[in-house]
Amino acid sequence: MNIFRRADYKSEATQFIDQLKVAKPTLEAEQLAGRALLWDKQLDRNGIKDMRSGDVAQQPYVYQTAGK
């Protein structure tokens, strides 16, 4: 055993999260399901390429009307 070893420390936030996981064991699965709704998506790269091909170049000064 190391003589310089400190006692194990857990912050209040870590203790709270540990207690929350014990109280609600389905929490991590629910978080992953929620993430899948908005973030874990397959991208349609051809659709993105088609969308970007229709971009119009912006004027140097946006609020200036086009000259004749």
N, C-alpha and C positions, 0 to 999 in steps of 0.2 A: 504494500500500500504506500502511496506517495504521501510524504509528510506535508507537502504544500497543497494538497487537494482541498478545495473548498467544498462546502456542503452544496448539494444541488439546489439551484435557484430557479424558480418559475415566477415570471411576472404575473401581475393580476390579470392582464389580458389573456395570457396563456392559460391560467387557471380557469378563467371564465369560459374560454373556448372548449377546454377539456370537459368542464361540467355540462356545457351545452350539448356536446357530442354524446355524453352519457345519457342525458335526459331525452335527446331526440336522435336515435341512432340512424334515422333515414336522412339526416341533414345533408350529408355529402352527396348522396344520390340525387336529392332534390336540387342541389346547387348545380350538379352536372347537367341535369335535365333542363334547368333554366338557362344555362349557358348554351346548350345545344339549340335552343329556340332562336337565339339572336346571333350567335357568333360562329358556331361550328357548322358552316355551310360550304357546300361544294360550289366553286365558282365556275360560271360558264364563260370561259376565256374568249370564245368566238363572239359571244354577245357583248362582252366588254370592248373587244376590238372594234366591232361594228358601231357601238355607241361613241367611242372616241374618234372614229373616222368622221363623224358628223359635227365635230367641234368647229366653231367659228372663231377666228382670231380676234382677240380683243383689241380695241383701239388704245393708243398710248394714254389718252386722257378719256376716261370712260364717259364723262358727262358732256363732252363736246359733241355737238351735232355734226353729222357728216357734211363736208363741204361740197358745193356743186361744181 
